[in-house]
Amino acid sequence: MGSAARGGEGSGGGVGGVLSGIAVALGLVLFLAGFGWAALVYRPYTVPTSSMTPTIDAGDRVLAQRVDGADVRRGDVVVFRDKNWVTNADVVKRVVAVGGDKVACCTDGKLTVNGKPIEEPYLPKGTQAEIGGIPTVTVPKGRLFLLGDERQGSLDSTAHLTDAAGGTVARSAVSARVDSVIWPMKGMIARPTGFETLGKLSQPGPLCSIELMIVAGAVLVLAGGAYGPIAARLGRSRARSGTETVGAV
């Protein structure tokens, strides 16, 4: 009978070992696939200035989803490059108006787009939308009007109003849309709900799904890898217990 019991334990251990191996393999697939997906979809940036404070502070590390400029919507925080702004450097600003919009500031301290005042909770506490004010600008088709969240110190569209494009940037200049601040870990960029009355907002990228894949993969690898040592220790404990019982009889 004792021999049969030991055989049963060995069989169970074999099944456990197989399941452990499957868990580790699946975990590795999820873990590596998550990082691979992130590498394809996202680009990391370090923001050098405080023009997007408090949403993004100087030195913050962000993840930006690679997007086509045609998919950019009002309220998006985007990464773009325009030689009329900065030569050979990426710039991070918030899109406040798109082609065909009329943007102006300020009415009762608020930015207006197509005559509608915009609630901007992402601005620094106690500040107005634009201290100096800007005239009404009609954004040409295929172009964007961008502002920093820290309006007093941002070299944004308002600093380029005298340019031929009236401070606007071509959609084609946009390479990515910021989804999250990863260092320090501030999390996902809040949705710019103040622009909802003007049209549909952009949807967040797949970052949450990617994080879930990576975490799930890591848990499976750790759990599967831990099975062997735990099972061995339990086996030795049972063996000692059985020996002590036989000796006592």
N, C-alpha and C positions, 0 to 999 in steps of 0.2 A: 504493500500500500504506500509505504514511504517512497519507493521508487517511482510509482505512478504519479504521486504528487509532485516529485521533482521534475518529472517529464512534463507535466502540465505547466509548471513554472517556466521551464525552458521554452515551451511553445509560446507562452504569453510574452516572454521576453523577446522572442524573435519577432512577433507581430509588433511589439512596441518599438523595436529597433527599426523595422521597416517604416512605420509611421513617423518615427523621428527623422529618418532620412528624407522622407517625402516633405515633411515640414521644413527642413533646412533647404532643400532644393527649391521649393515653392517660395520660401522667404527670399532666397538669393535672386530669383527671377523678379519678384515684385520690387525688391530693393534696387537692383540694377536698372530695371525698366523705368522706375520712378525717376532716377537720376538722368537716364537717357532722354526721357520725355522732357524733363526740365531743361536739359541742354539744348534740345531742338526748339523749344517754345520760348524760353526766357533768356534774357541777357542781363548780367549784373552791371551796375553802375555805381560809382561813388560820386555823390553830388558835392561839388567843391564850394558852393556859396550858400548863403542863408536866405536867398530870394524866395524860397518856398517854405520858409518857417511860418507856422509851427508844424505843417504837414510833414515836411522833410527839412531837417537841419543840416547845416554845413558838416560835411564828413560822413553823413549817413550813407549806408550801403543799401541800394534798392534792387528789386527784381522787376524788370520791365518785359512785358510780353511783346514779342515781335508781331507787328501788325502792319497792314497796308494803310497808307494815309487816307484812303477812301473810306475806311471803317471808323475813323475818328469821329467822336461826337462831343457836344458841349459838355464841359465839366471834366473831361479827361485830362489827366496829367501825362504829358507826352515827352518823349525824347526826340529831338530833331537837330538838324544841322543846316545852318543858313550862312553863307559866306558874308552876307551883308550885316550879320549880327556878330559872329565870332568866327575867325578863320580856323578851320580844321579842329573844331571842338564841338562836342555834343552839348546841347542846352536842354534844361528841364523846365517846363512852364505848364500852366493850366490853360486849356482851350476854353474861352468864354463866348466865342461867337464863330460861326462858320459862314461859308459863302452865301450871300444874300441877306444876312443879318445886318441890322443897324445897331451898333453898340455905342453907348455914351455913358458918361459919369460926371457928376453924380446927381441923383435926385433923392433928397432926404438922406444923403450919405450912402446911397446904394447904387451899384452898377445897374444899368438898364440895358436890356437886349430886346429889340423890337418893341420898345416902349414899356416893357414889363420889368419892374424892379426884381432883382435877383437876391434871394437870401443866400449869404455866403458864410456859413458857420465855421469854415476852415480858416478864416482870416484871424490874425492875432487879436486877442481880446482887447476891446476898447478902441479899435481902429476903424476908420471909415474905408470904404471900398477903394477910393483913390483920393489922396490928400490934395493933389494939385488939380484934379479934374481933367477930363479929356473931351474934345469936341465929338459930335456925332460922326461916326465912321461907318460907311457902308462897305462891308467885306466883299471883295470880288469873288466870283464863282471859283471854286477850286482852291480857295485860300482860307487861312485861319487867323483869328485874332487871339493873342495869348498874353496872359498876365501872370506875374508871380503872386503867391499868396501873401508875401510880405511886400506890400505895394510901395512902401516908402523907399526901399533900397533895391528894387528889382529893375534890371535893365531889360524890360520887356517890350511889348508892342508900342507902349506909350513913349518909349525912348527913340522910336524909329518912325514916328508919324510923318516926318518930312521926307522919308525915303520914297522912291517911286511907287512902291507897293503900299504906301500908307501904313507901315508897321505890320503888315500881314505877312504870313509865311505860307508857302505852297504846301498843300497836303502831301505832295510827293517828298517833301523834306523830312517827314516824320518816319522814324524807323521803329519806334516801340512805344507802348503805353505802360506806365508804371502801375503795378498791381500791389506791391507790398514793400514796406521798409523792413529789411531783415537784420540790420545792425545799426543801432540797437534794435531789439525786437519790438517794434511798434505794431507789427501786424499789417493787415490789409488796409489799403487806402479807403477811407469812408466814401460812400456813394454821394455824389454831388446833387442831392435831391432838389436844390433850388432851381435847377434847370429842367425839371420834369415837365413844367407847364409849356415848355417850348418844343418838346419832342422826346423821343425815346432815348434813354441813357444806354451807355455801353454796359454789357454784362461782364462781370469779373472773369478772368481767365481761369484755366484749370489748376491753379496753384494748390487749392485745397485738396483736390483729388490726388495730385502728385504727392503732397505731404502725407496723405492717408496711405498711399501705396508704400512709401518709404518706411513709415512707422510700422505698418503691418508686416512688411518684409523683415524689418529688424527684430520684431517680436517673435516671428516664426523661427528665424535663425537662432535666436537666443534660447527659445523654448526647446527647439529640436536639439540643439547642441547640449543643453543641460540635461536632457533625458538620460544619456548614457551614464554619467557620473552618479546621478540620483538613483537610477535603477541598480547600479553596481553596489552602492552603499546599502540600499534596501535589501538586496540579495545577501550581502554579508551579514546584515543584522538578522535576517530570517535564519540564515545558516547557524549563527551563534545561538539563537534562541532554540532551534531544533536540537542542537548538540547538548545544550544544557538540560533540555527536557528528557532526552534519552538517558543521560547520565543519572538524572534523578530517579528514573524508573529502575 
